Amino acid sequence: MRIEALTFLRFVAAIIVVFFHFGKKTELASYAQQFILSGPMMVTFFFVLSGFVMMVAHYNKNKETLRNYYMARIARIVPVYMLGLFLSFYLYFNQGGNDVISLLLSITFLQSWFPPYSLSLNGPAWSLSVEAFFYLAFPFILFAVKKSCISCKKFTILSLVFYLFSQAILSNLLNVKFYNGFPSISHDLIYYFPLSHSCSFVLGVSGGYIYAKHTQFFNKTGFLPIIVLILTFFVTCLTLQNSRALSGIVGFPLAYGSSFYSLLFILLILSVAYSKSIITSFMSMPFLVLLGESSYALYILQKPLYTIYHKYIARHFELSLDGHFYFFIFLHILTSILVFYLIERPCKKMILNANRC
């Protein structure tokens, strides 16, 4: 079961991450700095959405071997990930601590488990290291849910307790002598370590469980999902834009970049999934869905392609700082679509066909 409107949200999240990394000095960022530069929070969105989609896709499957499941995951993430790693190896190896250990950890998707290697070589790929852990763990979560026959209500409550417990620990670590700022091992453990983001994935799974069990729940009350969607969207934007003020209200910094927003994101995802409105119809337009499908390449290739742009392309064009950034964005989106059609989709098909033989 595929929900097209959610696919486009991947692109929105990915482009915000690109702004966070490379667009901080643009004029647009100055108008809505906290929202435009909320890249780490968008990675939380990816984790929540991943848990949701995985549960919706697999809950009602009667028979699926672990081999087929893991091969499907490999086919989904490995080809473009390795392309990004190859480009990063060419561009950054033996620079800034990028050594053989960095390469080995990146090849095996283990970099986020070993501070200070989380951001080595292709920095944004740390989230794929975390995602790989979630992919590994998901069959066991699904088995536990089905075997125990736990209700949606109980599983959701457990997910919320896990979320609150995780946030209490992370926010506490952020405000004691343990935390030494960026860069440091303590920073990596709070913001890049897989277990620090597990509550996001589990909340996503709980949302997927609700949707898989009650797909038609809002059919008779069609306006409720769109109302929740609009309210959740505005609350999320308002919170992202005023995160510093929120920290001031509670009296201490919160770990915004480490799953803090996952509760809002699962509400947003559920409201989009249940909504049948002009908004979700617009988000399901073929070109917007294509942008969402190519967003994985947009995300994982952003660092090497940005380096390539400034090393080989930018000098041929006399543009302003903003002009160079938006021209890069245009080329980056175009390249991501080409990578989706020419590399990601064919490689995925080839791996899945080989697995069937």
C-alpha positions as CSV (number, residue, x, y, z in Angstrom):
1,M,0.0,0.0,0.0
2,R,1.6,3.2,-1.2
3,I,0.4,6.7,-0.2
4,E,1.6,9.0,-2.9
5,A,1.2,12.3,-1.0
6,L,3.7,11.1,1.6
7,T,6.3,10.5,-1.2
8,F,6.4,14.2,-2.0
9,L,7.0,15.1,1.7
10,R,10.3,13.2,1.4
11,F,11.4,15.8,-1.2
12,V,10.4,18.7,1.0
13,A,12.3,17.3,3.9
14,A,15.4,16.5,1.7
15,I,15.5,20.0,0.2
16,I,15.3,21.6,3.7
17,V,18.3,19.4,4.7
18,V,20.2,20.8,1.6
19,F,19.4,24.3,2.7
20,F,20.6,23.5,6.2
21,H,24.0,22.4,4.9
22,F,24.6,24.8,2.0
23,G,22.0,27.6,2.0
24,K,22.5,29.3,5.4
25,K,23.8,32.5,3.8
26,T,21.0,32.9,1.2
27,E,18.5,35.7,1.5
28,L,15.6,33.2,1.8
29,A,17.2,31.7,4.9
30,S,17.4,35.1,6.5
31,Y,13.6,35.4,6.3
32,A,12.7,32.1,8.0
33,Q,16.0,31.0,9.4
34,Q,14.8,28.5,12.0
35,F,12.4,26.8,9.6
36,I,14.6,26.8,6.5
37,L,17.6,25.6,8.4
38,S,15.8,22.9,10.4
39,G,17.7,20.1,8.6
40,P,18.4,17.8,11.6
41,M,14.7,17.8,12.4
42,M,13.9,16.7,8.8
43,V,16.1,13.7,9.4
44,T,13.8,12.8,12.3
45,F,10.9,13.1,9.8
46,F,12.7,10.5,7.6
47,F,13.0,8.1,10.5
48,V,9.3,8.5,11.5
49,L,8.1,8.1,8.0
50,S,10.3,5.0,7.5
51,G,8.7,3.3,10.5
52,F,5.2,4.2,9.3
53,V,5.8,3.1,5.7
54,M,7.5,-0.2,6.8
55,M,4.6,-1.1,9.1
56,V,1.9,-0.2,6.5
57,A,3.7,-2.2,3.8
58,H,4.4,-5.3,5.8
59,Y,1.8,-5.7,8.5
60,N,-0.8,-7.5,6.3
61,K,1.8,-9.6,4.4
62,N,1.2,-13.3,5.3
63,K,4.4,-14.8,4.0
64,E,7.7,-13.0,3.5
65,T,11.1,-14.6,4.2
66,L,13.8,-12.6,6.0
67,R,16.0,-13.1,2.9
68,N,13.5,-11.4,0.6
69,Y,12.9,-8.7,3.1
70,Y,16.6,-7.8,3.6
71,M,17.3,-8.1,-0.1
72,A,14.5,-5.6,-0.8
73,R,16.1,-3.2,1.7
74,I,19.5,-3.7,0.1
75,A,18.1,-3.0,-3.3
76,R,16.4,0.1,-2.0
77,I,19.4,1.9,-0.3
78,V,22.7,0.3,-1.3
79,P,23.2,1.3,-5.0
80,V,22.9,5.1,-4.6
81,Y,24.5,5.0,-1.1
82,M,27.6,3.4,-2.7
83,L,27.6,6.0,-5.5
84,G,27.7,8.7,-2.9
85,L,30.4,6.8,-1.0
86,F,32.5,6.4,-4.2
87,L,32.3,10.1,-5.0
88,S,33.1,11.0,-1.4
89,F,36.1,8.6,-1.4
90,Y,37.4,10.3,-4.6
91,L,36.9,13.8,-3.2
92,Y,37.7,13.6,0.5
93,F,39.8,10.5,1.3
94,N,42.8,11.3,3.5
95,Q,41.3,14.7,4.3
96,G,40.0,15.8,7.7
97,G,40.4,12.4,9.3
98,N,38.8,10.4,6.5
99,D,41.0,7.3,6.6
100,V,40.7,3.5,6.0
101,I,38.7,3.1,9.2
102,S,36.2,5.7,7.9
103,L,35.9,3.9,4.6
104,L,35.4,0.4,6.2
105,L,32.7,1.8,8.6
106,S,30.9,3.6,5.8
107,I,30.9,0.5,3.5
108,T,29.4,-1.5,6.3
109,F,26.9,1.2,7.4
110,L,28.4,1.3,10.9
111,Q,29.8,4.8,11.0
112,S,27.1,6.2,13.3
113,W,27.9,3.5,15.9
114,F,31.5,4.7,16.3
115,P,32.1,8.3,17.3
116,P,33.9,10.3,16.0
117,Y,33.3,8.6,12.6
118,S,29.6,9.5,12.3
119,L,30.2,12.3,9.7
120,S,33.2,10.8,8.0
121,L,33.5,10.8,4.2
122,N,29.9,11.4,3.1
123,G,28.6,13.2,6.2
124,P,24.8,13.0,5.5
125,A,25.1,9.2,5.2
126,W,25.2,8.9,9.0
127,S,21.4,8.7,8.8
128,L,21.6,5.7,6.5
129,S,23.7,4.0,9.1
130,V,20.9,4.6,11.5
131,E,18.3,3.6,9.0
132,A,20.1,0.3,8.3
133,F,19.8,-0.5,12.0
134,F,16.1,0.2,11.9
135,Y,15.8,-2.1,8.8
136,L,17.6,-4.8,10.6
137,A,15.4,-4.5,13.7
138,F,12.0,-4.1,12.0
139,P,11.2,-7.8,11.3
140,F,11.7,-8.5,15.0
141,I,9.5,-5.6,16.0
142,L,6.8,-6.8,13.6
143,F,7.1,-10.4,14.9
144,A,6.7,-9.2,18.5
145,V,3.7,-7.1,17.6
146,K,1.9,-10.0,15.8
147,K,3.0,-12.7,18.3
148,S,1.9,-10.7,21.3
149,C,-1.4,-9.6,19.6
150,I,-0.8,-6.2,21.3
151,S,-3.5,-3.7,20.5
152,C,-2.9,-0.4,18.6
153,K,-3.8,1.5,21.7
154,K,-1.3,-0.4,24.0
155,F,1.5,-0.3,21.4
156,T,0.9,3.5,20.9
157,I,1.1,4.1,24.6
158,L,4.3,2.1,24.9
159,S,5.7,4.1,21.9
160,L,4.8,7.4,23.6
161,V,6.4,6.3,26.9
162,F,9.6,5.3,25.0
163,Y,9.6,8.7,23.3
164,L,9.2,10.6,26.5
165,F,11.8,8.5,28.3
166,S,14.3,8.9,25.4
167,Q,13.8,12.7,25.2
168,A,14.2,13.0,29.0
169,I,17.6,11.2,28.8
170,L,18.8,13.1,25.7
171,S,17.8,16.6,27.0
172,N,19.4,15.8,30.4
173,L,22.7,14.7,28.6
174,L,22.6,18.0,26.7
175,N,22.5,20.0,29.9
176,V,25.2,18.4,32.0
177,K,28.9,18.3,31.9
178,F,28.7,15.2,29.6
179,Y,28.0,17.4,26.6
180,N,31.1,19.1,25.1
181,G,29.5,20.8,22.0
182,F,30.2,20.1,18.4
183,P,32.5,18.4,17.4
184,S,32.8,15.9,20.2
185,I,32.0,12.3,21.0
186,S,29.2,13.4,23.3
187,H,27.6,15.4,20.4
188,D,27.8,12.3,18.2
189,L,26.2,10.1,20.8
190,I,23.3,12.5,21.3
191,Y,22.6,13.4,17.7
192,Y,23.9,10.6,15.5
193,F,23.9,7.4,17.6
194,P,21.2,5.0,16.3
195,L,19.7,4.3,19.8
196,S,19.1,8.1,20.2
197,H,16.7,8.0,17.2
198,S,15.0,4.7,18.0
199,C,11.9,6.4,19.5
200,S,11.3,8.2,16.1
201,F,11.2,4.9,14.2
202,V,9.1,3.2,16.9
203,L,6.6,6.1,16.8
204,G,6.4,5.7,13.1
205,V,5.8,2.0,13.4
206,S,3.0,2.7,15.9
207,G,1.4,5.2,13.4
208,G,1.7,2.6,10.7
209,Y,0.1,0.0,12.9
210,I,-2.9,2.4,13.5
211,Y,-3.2,3.0,9.8
212,A,-2.9,-0.7,8.8
213,K,-5.6,-1.7,11.2
214,H,-7.9,1.2,10.6
215,T,-7.3,2.3,7.0
216,Q,-10.9,3.4,6.5
217,F,-11.4,4.9,9.9
218,F,-12.1,8.4,8.8
219,N,-14.3,7.6,5.8
220,K,-17.4,8.9,7.5
221,T,-15.8,12.0,8.9
222,G,-13.8,13.3,5.9
223,F,-13.1,16.7,7.3
224,L,-11.4,15.6,10.4
225,P,-8.1,14.5,8.8
226,I,-7.8,17.7,6.8
227,I,-8.4,19.8,9.9
228,V,-5.8,17.8,11.8
229,L,-3.4,18.1,8.8
230,I,-3.7,21.9,8.7
231,L,-3.4,22.3,12.5
232,T,-0.4,19.9,12.7
233,F,1.3,21.7,9.8
234,F,1.0,25.1,11.4
235,V,2.0,23.9,14.9
236,T,5.0,22.1,13.4
237,C,6.1,25.2,11.4
238,L,5.5,27.5,14.4
239,T,7.5,25.2,16.7
240,L,10.4,24.9,14.2
241,Q,10.4,28.7,13.7
242,N,10.4,29.4,17.5
243,S,12.6,26.6,18.9
244,R,14.8,29.0,20.8
245,A,11.8,30.6,22.4
246,L,10.5,27.2,23.5
247,S,13.8,26.4,25.1
248,G,13.5,29.7,26.9
249,I,10.1,28.8,28.2
250,V,11.2,25.4,29.6
251,G,14.4,26.9,30.9
252,F,17.0,24.7,29.2
253,P,18.0,23.5,25.7
254,L,16.1,20.6,24.2
255,A,17.6,18.0,21.9
256,Y,15.6,19.3,18.9
257,G,17.8,17.5,16.3
258,S,17.4,14.1,18.1
259,S,13.8,13.0,17.6
260,F,12.2,15.8,19.6
261,Y,9.7,16.5,16.7
262,S,8.8,12.9,16.0
263,L,5.5,13.2,17.8
264,L,4.4,16.1,15.7
265,F,5.7,14.3,12.6
266,I,3.7,11.1,13.1
267,L,0.5,13.3,13.6
268,L,1.4,15.0,10.3
269,I,2.0,11.7,8.5
270,L,-1.2,10.2,9.8
271,S,-3.3,13.2,8.8
272,V,-1.8,13.2,5.3
273,A,-2.4,9.4,5.0
274,Y,-6.1,9.7,6.1
275,S,-6.9,12.9,4.2
276,K,-8.6,12.9,0.9
277,S,-8.5,16.6,0.0
278,I,-7.3,19.0,-2.7
279,I,-4.1,19.3,-0.7
280,T,-3.2,15.6,-0.8
281,S,-4.4,15.4,-4.4
282,F,-2.0,18.2,-5.3
283,M,0.8,16.4,-3.4
284,S,0.0,13.2,-5.4
285,M,0.6,14.9,-8.8
286,P,3.0,12.7,-10.9
287,F,5.9,15.3,-11.0
288,L,5.7,15.9,-7.3
289,V,5.8,12.2,-6.7
290,L,8.8,11.9,-9.0
291,L,10.6,14.6,-6.9
292,G,9.8,12.5,-3.8
293,E,11.1,9.3,-5.5
294,S,14.3,11.0,-6.4
295,S,14.7,12.6,-3.0
296,Y,16.9,9.8,-1.7
297,A,19.6,10.6,-4.3
298,L,19.0,14.3,-3.6
299,Y,19.8,13.7,0.1
300,I,22.7,11.2,-0.2
301,L,24.5,12.9,-3.0
302,Q,24.3,16.5,-1.7
303,K,27.7,16.8,-0.2
304,P,29.8,15.3,-3.1
305,L,27.7,17.1,-5.8
306,Y,28.0,20.4,-4.0
307,T,31.8,20.0,-3.9
308,I,31.9,19.0,-7.6
309,Y,29.8,22.1,-8.4
310,H,32.1,24.5,-6.7
311,K,35.3,22.7,-7.8
312,Y,34.4,22.3,-11.5
313,I,31.3,24.3,-12.5
314,A,30.8,27.5,-10.5
315,R,33.9,29.2,-11.9
316,H,32.3,29.2,-15.4
317,F,29.3,31.3,-14.2
318,E,29.4,34.9,-12.8
319,L,26.6,34.6,-10.3
320,S,25.8,36.0,-6.9
321,L,26.0,33.8,-3.8
322,D,22.3,33.2,-4.0
323,G,22.5,32.6,-7.7
324,H,25.1,30.0,-7.4
325,F,23.2,28.2,-4.6
326,Y,19.9,28.1,-6.6
327,F,21.7,27.1,-9.8
328,F,23.3,24.2,-7.8
329,I,19.8,23.3,-6.4
330,F,18.5,23.1,-10.0
331,L,21.4,21.0,-11.2
332,H,21.2,18.8,-8.1
333,I,17.5,18.1,-8.5
334,L,18.0,17.3,-12.2
335,T,20.9,15.0,-11.4
336,S,18.9,13.3,-8.7
337,I,16.1,12.5,-11.1
338,L,18.6,11.1,-13.6
339,V,20.2,9.0,-10.9
340,F,16.8,7.7,-10.0
341,Y,16.0,6.7,-13.5
342,L,19.4,5.5,-14.7
343,I,20.9,4.0,-11.5
344,E,18.6,3.6,-8.5
345,R,15.6,2.0,-10.2
346,P,17.5,-0.3,-12.6
347,C,19.9,-1.5,-9.9
348,K,16.9,-2.2,-7.6
349,K,15.2,-4.2,-10.3
350,M,18.4,-6.1,-11.0
351,I,19.0,-7.0,-7.4
352,L,15.4,-8.1,-6.8
353,N,15.5,-10.2,-10.0
354,A,18.8,-11.8,-9.0
355,N,17.3,-12.7,-5.6
356,R,14.4,-14.5,-7.3
357,C,16.7,-16.8,-9.2
